[in-house]
C-alpha cells in the first residue's frame, strides 16, 4: 500500500467545506504515494498523461465512474475517477480535468497519488493494480461538534445496503430520516462500482464503524476513502432529485480497462501547468518518500495527522 496517513478534521459549524472559487485550485485534499517516482519525459510519464487525458475527455459514460490504464509492466499506469452520484456529467468531467491537472502539479513525479476535490469527485492513479480492490486507506474524517439523535443508525444501515446492491455502473444511495426532535438528517453513501457487493458493503460498514470513535451523535460527519465514502448532515447537501433514482441500465460485466501500449514517436501534451502554490497543511517529509496532504478549509478548522 502506497499511503500511510489518517486525516482528521474538526470544525464547529455544519459540515461544509470552503468552496474553491478558482477553477484550477489545488484539490481540497490530496496525498502523494510512496510506491516510487518517475523521471521527466519517461515512458511512465507519457502513459500517465495519456491515461488522465482519457479520463477527463470521456463523454460516453454518464454514470460518473471512469477507469483506464496505459502501458505495460513497470510502465503501466492504472487510474480511477469517481464523481458523486448526483453530479451532472459536465460537472463531473470538469472536476476530473481540474483535479488531474492539479494533482500532477502537486505530486509531480510520484507514481501514485489520490485527490478528493470537495464532494464532487475523487481521482487516483497508481503503478499497481487498483481495479476491483477495496482499499480503506488513506482515509479522511470530518465531523460537526454538535449532537444529533440515534435516528442516524438505521438510515446509515439502509444506505449501505442500497449502495452495495448497485450495479457495475453505479453504487450510490441517498436518503433522509427524521429525529425525535423533528430534525431531518440527510445522508449519502457511495462506492466505486468496480467493487463487489460484499466489498462495497464492507467498505461502508468500516466507514460507519469509525463514527463511534470520532463522530458518535454528531450532527454531521464524513468518512472518505479510496473505495467508498459516507456523509450525513442536518442540512440538504445533495441533489434531492436523485434520492429515489430508478434502477441503473442493465449492468455491464466488470472488466479490466483496455491496455494500451506506449506508442513510439508520439509526444503527448501533459496537463496544463499550474501556477506553483503551497497548500496549507502540507506534511513534512518522512524518510525517503514524501506524503503530502493539503486542505482548503474555513477558519476554525484544526488538522491532526496520525502516522
Residue, then its C-alpha position, 0 to 999 in steps of 0.5 A: x500500500x502506497x499511503x500511510x496517513x489518517x486525516x482528521x478534521x474538526x470544525x464547529x459549524x455544519x459540515x461544509x467545506x470552503x468552496x474553491x472559487x478558482x477553477x484550477x485550485x489545488x484539490x481540497x485534499x490530496x496525498x502523494x504515494x510512496x510506491x516510487x517516482x518517475x523521471x521527466x519525459x519517461x515512458x511512465x510519464x507519457x502513459x500517465x498523461x495519456x491515461x488522465x487525458x482519457x479520463x477527463x475527455x470521456x463523454x460516453x459514460x454518464x454514470x460518473x465512474x471512469x477507469x483506464x490504464x496505459x502501458x505495460x509492466x513497470x510502465x503501466x499506469x492504472x487510474x480511477x475517477x469517481x464523481x458523486x452520484x448526483x453530479x451532472x456529467x459536465x460537472x463531473x468531467x470538469x472536476x476530473x480535468x481540474x483535479x488531474x491537472x492539479x494533482x500532477x502539479x502537486x505530486x509531480x513525479x510520484x507514481x501514485x497519488x489520490x485527490x478528493x476535490x470537495x464532494x464532487x469527485x475523487x481521482x487516483x492513479x497508481x503503478x499497481x493494480x487498483x481495479x476491483x480492490x477495496x482499499x480503506x486507506x488513506x482515509x479522511x474524517x470530518x465531523x460537526x461538534x454538535x449532537x444529533x439523535x440515534x435516528x442516524x443508525x438505521x438510515x446509515x444501515x439502509x444506505x449501505x445496503x442500497x449502495x452495495x446492491x448497485x450495479x457495475x455502473x453505479x453504487x450510490x444511495x441517498x436518503x433522509x430520516x427524521x429525529x425525535x426532535x423533528x430534525x431531518x438528517x440527510x445522508x449519502x453513501x457511495x462506492x466505486x462500482x468496480x467493487x463487489x457487493x460484499x466489498x462495497x458493503x464492507x467498505x461502508x460498514x468500516x466507514x460507519x464503524x469509525x463514527x463511534x470513535x470520532x463522530x458518535x451523535x454528531x450532527x454531521x460527519x464524513x468518512x472518505x476513502x479510496x473505495x467508498x465514502x459516507x456523509x450525513x448532515x442536518x442540512x440538504x447537501x445533495x441533489x434531492x432529485x436523485x434520492x429515489x433514482x430508478x434502477x441503473x441500465x442493465x449492468x455491464x460485466x466488470x472488466x479490466x480497462x483496455x491496455x494500451x501500449x506506449x506508442x513510439x514517436x508520439x509526444x503527448x501534451x501533459x496537463x496544463x501547468x499550474x501556477x506553483x502554490x503551497x497548500x496549507x497543511x502540507x506534511x513534512x517529509x518522512x524518510x525517503x518518500x514524501x506524503x503530502x496532504x493539503x486542505x482548503x478549509x474555513x477558519x476554525x478548522x484544526x488538522x491532526x495527522x496520525x502516522 
